[in-house]
Amino acid sequence: MAAKFELKVAANGKFFFNLKAGNGEVILSSQMYKAKPYALRGIASVKKNAADDARYEIKEAANGEQFFVLKAGNSQVIGKSETYPTKQALQKGIASVKKNGPDAAVVEA
């Protein structure tokens, strides 16, 4: 199974997307967008910025685990990962976004 961006509509009518790896695991989630074209622009931004190491920022969650955010050229966060128990797992998550993000297909779920 190939990686994909799943574009969804939330219960509140806003749009969001998840980047899923080939195994179906969510590796990056977006914010909520008020309209579909904005969400599609967010996906395009992930595709454009995913391969750039400088666009990743590692942060610490309240529970002490780490997560990463992917930022656009204007420093806006375009996606956030799940939390990871180890630095090695976090680095694998970043590598997966870098590998899958630029070429993943967009599907509406």
PyMOL commands that place a pseudoatom at each C-alpha (Angstrom):
pseudoatom trace, name=CA, resn=MET, resi=1, chain=A, elem=C, hetatm=0, pos=[0.000, 0.000, 0.000]
pseudoatom trace, name=CA, resn=ALA, resi=2, chain=A, elem=C, hetatm=0, pos=[1.360, 3.414, -0.937]
pseudoatom trace, name=CA, resn=ALA, resi=3, chain=A, elem=C, hetatm=0, pos=[1.478, 6.455, 1.310]
pseudoatom trace, name=CA, resn=LYS, resi=4, chain=A, elem=C, hetatm=0, pos=[-1.397, 8.908, 0.982]
pseudoatom trace, name=CA, resn=PHE, resi=5, chain=A, elem=C, hetatm=0, pos=[-2.896, 12.111, 2.256]
pseudoatom trace, name=CA, resn=GLU, resi=6, chain=A, elem=C, hetatm=0, pos=[-6.405, 11.479, 3.565]
pseudoatom trace, name=CA, resn=LEU, resi=7, chain=A, elem=C, hetatm=0, pos=[-8.496, 14.630, 3.291]
pseudoatom trace, name=CA, resn=LYS, resi=8, chain=A, elem=C, hetatm=0, pos=[-11.470, 14.595, 5.661]
pseudoatom trace, name=CA, resn=VAL, resi=9, chain=A, elem=C, hetatm=0, pos=[-14.330, 16.779, 6.830]
pseudoatom trace, name=CA, resn=ALA, resi=10, chain=A, elem=C, hetatm=0, pos=[-14.678, 17.067, 10.626]
pseudoatom trace, name=CA, resn=ALA, resi=11, chain=A, elem=C, hetatm=0, pos=[-18.019, 17.088, 12.438]
pseudoatom trace, name=CA, resn=ASN, resi=12, chain=A, elem=C, hetatm=0, pos=[-17.796, 20.893, 12.619]
pseudoatom trace, name=CA, resn=GLY, resi=13, chain=A, elem=C, hetatm=0, pos=[-17.590, 21.143, 8.813]
pseudoatom trace, name=CA, resn=LYS, resi=14, chain=A, elem=C, hetatm=0, pos=[-13.915, 22.081, 8.733]
pseudoatom trace, name=CA, resn=PHE, resi=15, chain=A, elem=C, hetatm=0, pos=[-11.321, 20.194, 6.689]
pseudoatom trace, name=CA, resn=PHE, resi=16, chain=A, elem=C, hetatm=0, pos=[-8.133, 18.462, 7.808]
pseudoatom trace, name=CA, resn=PHE, resi=17, chain=A, elem=C, hetatm=0, pos=[-5.725, 15.872, 6.486]
pseudoatom trace, name=CA, resn=ASN, resi=18, chain=A, elem=C, hetatm=0, pos=[-3.550, 13.057, 7.722]
pseudoatom trace, name=CA, resn=LEU, resi=19, chain=A, elem=C, hetatm=0, pos=[-0.453, 11.797, 5.937]
pseudoatom trace, name=CA, resn=LYS, resi=20, chain=A, elem=C, hetatm=0, pos=[-0.456, 8.025, 6.235]
pseudoatom trace, name=CA, resn=ALA, resi=21, chain=A, elem=C, hetatm=0, pos=[2.528, 5.783, 5.591]
pseudoatom trace, name=CA, resn=GLY, resi=22, chain=A, elem=C, hetatm=0, pos=[2.210, 2.710, 3.400]
pseudoatom trace, name=CA, resn=ASN, resi=23, chain=A, elem=C, hetatm=0, pos=[1.339, 0.622, 6.473]
pseudoatom trace, name=CA, resn=GLY, resi=24, chain=A, elem=C, hetatm=0, pos=[-1.662, 2.870, 7.207]
pseudoatom trace, name=CA, resn=GLU, resi=25, chain=A, elem=C, hetatm=0, pos=[-0.099, 4.583, 10.229]
pseudoatom trace, name=CA, resn=VAL, resi=26, chain=A, elem=C, hetatm=0, pos=[-0.688, 8.333, 10.574]
pseudoatom trace, name=CA, resn=ILE, resi=27, chain=A, elem=C, hetatm=0, pos=[2.686, 10.082, 10.439]
pseudoatom trace, name=CA, resn=LEU, resi=28, chain=A, elem=C, hetatm=0, pos=[1.538, 13.720, 10.202]
pseudoatom trace, name=CA, resn=SER, resi=29, chain=A, elem=C, hetatm=0, pos=[-1.731, 15.521, 10.967]
pseudoatom trace, name=CA, resn=SER, resi=30, chain=A, elem=C, hetatm=0, pos=[-2.826, 18.981, 9.922]
pseudoatom trace, name=CA, resn=GLN, resi=31, chain=A, elem=C, hetatm=0, pos=[-4.669, 21.753, 11.665]
pseudoatom trace, name=CA, resn=MET, resi=32, chain=A, elem=C, hetatm=0, pos=[-8.327, 22.432, 10.856]
pseudoatom trace, name=CA, resn=TYR, resi=33, chain=A, elem=C, hetatm=0, pos=[-9.040, 24.496, 7.746]
pseudoatom trace, name=CA, resn=LYS, resi=34, chain=A, elem=C, hetatm=0, pos=[-12.264, 26.384, 7.129]
pseudoatom trace, name=CA, resn=ALA, resi=35, chain=A, elem=C, hetatm=0, pos=[-12.457, 25.361, 3.461]
pseudoatom trace, name=CA, resn=LYS, resi=36, chain=A, elem=C, hetatm=0, pos=[-11.241, 22.532, 1.232]
pseudoatom trace, name=CA, resn=PRO, resi=37, chain=A, elem=C, hetatm=0, pos=[-8.976, 24.726, -0.956]
pseudoatom trace, name=CA, resn=TYR, resi=38, chain=A, elem=C, hetatm=0, pos=[-7.039, 25.780, 2.159]
pseudoatom trace, name=CA, resn=ALA, resi=39, chain=A, elem=C, hetatm=0, pos=[-6.546, 22.150, 3.182]
pseudoatom trace, name=CA, resn=LEU, resi=40, chain=A, elem=C, hetatm=0, pos=[-5.334, 21.320, -0.332]
pseudoatom trace, name=CA, resn=ARG, resi=41, chain=A, elem=C, hetatm=0, pos=[-2.833, 24.180, -0.079]
pseudoatom trace, name=CA, resn=GLY, resi=42, chain=A, elem=C, hetatm=0, pos=[-1.664, 22.690, 3.217]
pseudoatom trace, name=CA, resn=ILE, resi=43, chain=A, elem=C, hetatm=0, pos=[-1.077, 19.345, 1.493]
pseudoatom trace, name=CA, resn=ALA, resi=44, chain=A, elem=C, hetatm=0, pos=[0.848, 21.100, -1.291]
pseudoatom trace, name=CA, resn=SER, resi=45, chain=A, elem=C, hetatm=0, pos=[2.978, 22.799, 1.362]
pseudoatom trace, name=CA, resn=VAL, resi=46, chain=A, elem=C, hetatm=0, pos=[3.766, 19.454, 3.020]
pseudoatom trace, name=CA, resn=LYS, resi=47, chain=A, elem=C, hetatm=0, pos=[4.777, 18.038, -0.367]
pseudoatom trace, name=CA, resn=LYS, resi=48, chain=A, elem=C, hetatm=0, pos=[7.036, 21.054, -0.977]
pseudoatom trace, name=CA, resn=ASN, resi=49, chain=A, elem=C, hetatm=0, pos=[8.665, 21.186, 2.475]
pseudoatom trace, name=CA, resn=ALA, resi=50, chain=A, elem=C, hetatm=0, pos=[8.806, 17.528, 3.598]
pseudoatom trace, name=CA, resn=ALA, resi=51, chain=A, elem=C, hetatm=0, pos=[12.285, 16.813, 2.230]
pseudoatom trace, name=CA, resn=ASP, resi=52, chain=A, elem=C, hetatm=0, pos=[13.920, 19.839, 3.923]
pseudoatom trace, name=CA, resn=ASP, resi=53, chain=A, elem=C, hetatm=0, pos=[15.562, 19.038, 7.289]
pseudoatom trace, name=CA, resn=ALA, resi=54, chain=A, elem=C, hetatm=0, pos=[15.397, 22.714, 8.273]
pseudoatom trace, name=CA, resn=ARG, resi=55, chain=A, elem=C, hetatm=0, pos=[11.571, 22.600, 8.229]
pseudoatom trace, name=CA, resn=TYR, resi=56, chain=A, elem=C, hetatm=0, pos=[11.331, 20.156, 11.161]
pseudoatom trace, name=CA, resn=GLU, resi=57, chain=A, elem=C, hetatm=0, pos=[11.182, 21.281, 14.760]
pseudoatom trace, name=CA, resn=ILE, resi=58, chain=A, elem=C, hetatm=0, pos=[11.309, 18.814, 17.649]
pseudoatom trace, name=CA, resn=LYS, resi=59, chain=A, elem=C, hetatm=0, pos=[9.186, 19.630, 20.696]
pseudoatom trace, name=CA, resn=GLU, resi=60, chain=A, elem=C, hetatm=0, pos=[8.384, 18.028, 24.019]
pseudoatom trace, name=CA, resn=ALA, resi=61, chain=A, elem=C, hetatm=0, pos=[4.848, 17.099, 25.075]
pseudoatom trace, name=CA, resn=ALA, resi=62, chain=A, elem=C, hetatm=0, pos=[3.507, 17.491, 28.598]
pseudoatom trace, name=CA, resn=ASN, resi=63, chain=A, elem=C, hetatm=0, pos=[4.081, 13.768, 29.239]
pseudoatom trace, name=CA, resn=GLY, resi=64, chain=A, elem=C, hetatm=0, pos=[7.803, 14.106, 28.432]
pseudoatom trace, name=CA, resn=GLU, resi=65, chain=A, elem=C, hetatm=0, pos=[7.610, 12.368, 25.061]
pseudoatom trace, name=CA, resn=GLN, resi=66, chain=A, elem=C, hetatm=0, pos=[8.793, 14.152, 21.946]
pseudoatom trace, name=CA, resn=PHE, resi=67, chain=A, elem=C, hetatm=0, pos=[6.953, 15.056, 18.754]
pseudoatom trace, name=CA, resn=PHE, resi=68, chain=A, elem=C, hetatm=0, pos=[7.799, 17.080, 15.681]
pseudoatom trace, name=CA, resn=VAL, resi=69, chain=A, elem=C, hetatm=0, pos=[6.148, 19.768, 13.633]
pseudoatom trace, name=CA, resn=LEU, resi=70, chain=A, elem=C, hetatm=0, pos=[6.721, 20.484, 9.964]
pseudoatom trace, name=CA, resn=LYS, resi=71, chain=A, elem=C, hetatm=0, pos=[6.864, 24.169, 9.096]
pseudoatom trace, name=CA, resn=ALA, resi=72, chain=A, elem=C, hetatm=0, pos=[6.409, 26.013, 5.823]
pseudoatom trace, name=CA, resn=GLY, resi=73, chain=A, elem=C, hetatm=0, pos=[8.891, 28.591, 4.541]
pseudoatom trace, name=CA, resn=ASN, resi=74, chain=A, elem=C, hetatm=0, pos=[6.966, 31.311, 6.416]
pseudoatom trace, name=CA, resn=SER, resi=75, chain=A, elem=C, hetatm=0, pos=[7.436, 29.367, 9.712]
pseudoatom trace, name=CA, resn=GLN, resi=76, chain=A, elem=C, hetatm=0, pos=[3.745, 28.400, 9.926]
pseudoatom trace, name=CA, resn=VAL, resi=77, chain=A, elem=C, hetatm=0, pos=[3.158, 24.876, 11.253]
pseudoatom trace, name=CA, resn=ILE, resi=78, chain=A, elem=C, hetatm=0, pos=[1.603, 22.734, 8.520]
pseudoatom trace, name=CA, resn=GLY, resi=79, chain=A, elem=C, hetatm=0, pos=[1.631, 19.389, 10.293]
pseudoatom trace, name=CA, resn=LYS, resi=80, chain=A, elem=C, hetatm=0, pos=[2.240, 17.728, 13.632]
pseudoatom trace, name=CA, resn=SER, resi=81, chain=A, elem=C, hetatm=0, pos=[3.293, 14.185, 14.493]
pseudoatom trace, name=CA, resn=GLU, resi=82, chain=A, elem=C, hetatm=0, pos=[2.150, 11.858, 17.217]
pseudoatom trace, name=CA, resn=THR, resi=83, chain=A, elem=C, hetatm=0, pos=[4.340, 11.646, 20.323]
pseudoatom trace, name=CA, resn=TYR, resi=84, chain=A, elem=C, hetatm=0, pos=[7.224, 9.195, 20.377]
pseudoatom trace, name=CA, resn=PRO, resi=85, chain=A, elem=C, hetatm=0, pos=[8.715, 7.393, 23.393]
pseudoatom trace, name=CA, resn=THR, resi=86, chain=A, elem=C, hetatm=0, pos=[12.297, 7.503, 22.074]
pseudoatom trace, name=CA, resn=LYS, resi=87, chain=A, elem=C, hetatm=0, pos=[14.443, 9.811, 19.966]
pseudoatom trace, name=CA, resn=GLN, resi=88, chain=A, elem=C, hetatm=0, pos=[15.099, 6.909, 17.577]
pseudoatom trace, name=CA, resn=ALA, resi=89, chain=A, elem=C, hetatm=0, pos=[11.357, 6.434, 16.983]
pseudoatom trace, name=CA, resn=LEU, resi=90, chain=A, elem=C, hetatm=0, pos=[10.949, 10.188, 16.421]
pseudoatom trace, name=CA, resn=GLN, resi=91, chain=A, elem=C, hetatm=0, pos=[13.743, 10.180, 13.839]
pseudoatom trace, name=CA, resn=LYS, resi=92, chain=A, elem=C, hetatm=0, pos=[12.037, 7.287, 12.030]
pseudoatom trace, name=CA, resn=GLY, resi=93, chain=A, elem=C, hetatm=0, pos=[8.830, 9.340, 11.953]
pseudoatom trace, name=CA, resn=ILE, resi=94, chain=A, elem=C, hetatm=0, pos=[10.630, 12.295, 10.388]
pseudoatom trace, name=CA, resn=ALA, resi=95, chain=A, elem=C, hetatm=0, pos=[12.324, 9.987, 7.858]
pseudoatom trace, name=CA, resn=SER, resi=96, chain=A, elem=C, hetatm=0, pos=[8.926, 8.561, 6.924]
pseudoatom trace, name=CA, resn=VAL, resi=97, chain=A, elem=C, hetatm=0, pos=[7.450, 12.023, 6.286]
pseudoatom trace, name=CA, resn=LYS, resi=98, chain=A, elem=C, hetatm=0, pos=[10.518, 12.980, 4.244]
pseudoatom trace, name=CA, resn=LYS, resi=99, chain=A, elem=C, hetatm=0, pos=[10.219, 9.800, 2.164]
pseudoatom trace, name=CA, resn=ASN, resi=100, chain=A, elem=C, hetatm=0, pos=[6.442, 9.687, 1.722]
pseudoatom trace, name=CA, resn=GLY, resi=101, chain=A, elem=C, hetatm=0, pos=[5.292, 13.306, 1.820]
pseudoatom trace, name=CA, resn=PRO, resi=102, chain=A, elem=C, hetatm=0, pos=[6.532, 14.614, -1.520]
pseudoatom trace, name=CA, resn=ASP, resi=103, chain=A, elem=C, hetatm=0, pos=[4.826, 11.970, -3.676]
pseudoatom trace, name=CA, resn=ALA, resi=104, chain=A, elem=C, hetatm=0, pos=[1.830, 10.765, -1.659]
pseudoatom trace, name=CA, resn=ALA, resi=105, chain=A, elem=C, hetatm=0, pos=[-1.515, 10.767, -3.457]
pseudoatom trace, name=CA, resn=VAL, resi=106, chain=A, elem=C, hetatm=0, pos=[-4.481, 12.729, -2.101]
pseudoatom trace, name=CA, resn=VAL, resi=107, chain=A, elem=C, hetatm=0, pos=[-7.668, 10.797, -1.342]
pseudoatom trace, name=CA, resn=GLU, resi=108, chain=A, elem=C, hetatm=0, pos=[-10.902, 12.044, 0.174]
pseudoatom trace, name=CA, resn=ALA, resi=109, chain=A, elem=C, hetatm=0, pos=[-12.075, 9.908, 3.048]
for i in range(1, 109): cmd.bond("trace and resi %d" % i, "trace and resi %d" % (i + 1))
show_as sticks, trace
zoom trace
